[in-house]
Amino acid sequence: MKTTVTLKRFYFKEVEIEIDNNLLKGMGCEEISTYLMEEYPYDEEDEEFNKAELQDLEVDYKGRIYEDTDRFDIYDGDEQVYGGHL
């Protein structure tokens, strides 16, 4: 007889990037969304990302993750007006 327990831990690094408004000038929320998902060169932030601390992501016993990952948010002042997952 054999009993196997498999434990998985999920780890991540997180950086917050503020996009220059000049890059987004004249775009609506959906156009910004498309730009962020398809065109923005995230590889330019690799050095900042490499310096970020490793954090753990909580996963319940059924493997569900309760935190949002890889997302963007668009704010008008302090109010979030649009956002989603990348």
C-alpha positions as CSV (number, residue, x, y, z in Angstrom):
1,M,0.0,0.0,0.0
2,K,1.2,3.5,-0.8
3,T,-0.1,6.9,0.2
4,T,1.1,9.9,-1.7
5,V,0.6,13.5,-0.7
6,T,1.4,16.1,-3.4
7,L,1.8,19.7,-2.2
8,K,2.1,22.5,-4.7
9,R,3.0,26.1,-3.8
10,F,2.7,28.9,-6.3
11,Y,5.1,31.8,-6.3
12,F,5.2,35.0,-8.2
13,K,6.9,38.3,-8.6
14,E,5.0,41.5,-9.0
15,V,5.8,44.8,-10.4
16,E,3.5,47.7,-11.1
17,I,4.1,49.6,-14.4
18,E,2.6,53.1,-15.0
19,I,2.2,53.6,-18.7
20,D,3.1,57.0,-20.1
21,N,-0.1,58.8,-21.1
22,N,1.6,60.0,-24.3
23,L,1.6,56.4,-25.5
24,L,-2.1,56.1,-25.0
25,K,-3.2,59.5,-26.2
26,G,-6.4,59.5,-28.2
27,M,-7.2,55.8,-27.4
28,G,-10.4,54.6,-25.8
29,C,-10.5,52.0,-23.1
30,E,-10.9,49.1,-25.5
31,E,-8.0,50.4,-27.7
32,I,-5.8,50.7,-24.6
33,S,-6.8,47.1,-23.6
34,T,-5.7,45.9,-27.0
35,Y,-2.5,47.8,-26.9
36,L,-1.6,46.5,-23.5
37,M,-2.4,42.9,-24.5
38,E,-0.9,42.8,-28.0
39,E,1.7,45.6,-28.4
40,Y,3.2,47.0,-25.2
41,P,6.9,45.8,-24.9
42,Y,6.9,44.3,-21.4
43,D,10.4,43.0,-21.9
44,E,11.7,46.5,-21.1
45,E,10.7,45.9,-17.5
46,D,12.7,42.7,-17.1
47,E,15.4,44.3,-14.9
48,E,12.8,45.7,-12.5
49,F,10.9,42.4,-12.5
50,N,14.1,40.4,-11.8
51,K,14.7,42.6,-8.7
52,A,11.2,42.0,-7.3
53,E,10.8,39.8,-4.2
54,L,9.3,36.3,-4.6
55,Q,5.8,36.1,-3.1
56,D,3.5,33.2,-2.7
57,L,0.0,32.8,-4.1
58,E,-2.7,31.4,-1.9
59,V,-4.3,28.3,-3.4
60,D,-7.1,26.5,-1.6
61,Y,-7.3,22.7,-1.2
62,K,-9.2,22.4,-4.5
63,G,-6.5,24.3,-6.4
64,R,-8.5,27.5,-6.8
65,I,-6.6,30.7,-6.9
66,Y,-8.4,33.7,-5.3
67,E,-6.1,36.5,-6.5
68,D,-6.1,38.3,-9.8
69,T,-3.0,37.7,-11.9
70,D,-1.7,39.5,-15.0
71,R,-4.1,42.3,-15.2
72,F,-4.4,46.0,-16.2
73,D,-6.4,48.8,-14.7
74,I,-7.3,52.1,-16.3
75,Y,-8.1,55.0,-13.9
76,D,-9.7,58.4,-14.4
77,G,-8.2,60.2,-11.5
78,D,-8.7,57.9,-8.5
79,E,-11.7,56.1,-10.1
80,Q,-11.1,52.8,-12.0
81,V,-13.0,53.0,-15.3
82,Y,-11.8,49.9,-17.1
83,G,-9.6,46.9,-16.5
84,G,-9.2,43.2,-17.1
85,H,-6.8,40.3,-17.4
86,L,-3.9,40.4,-19.8
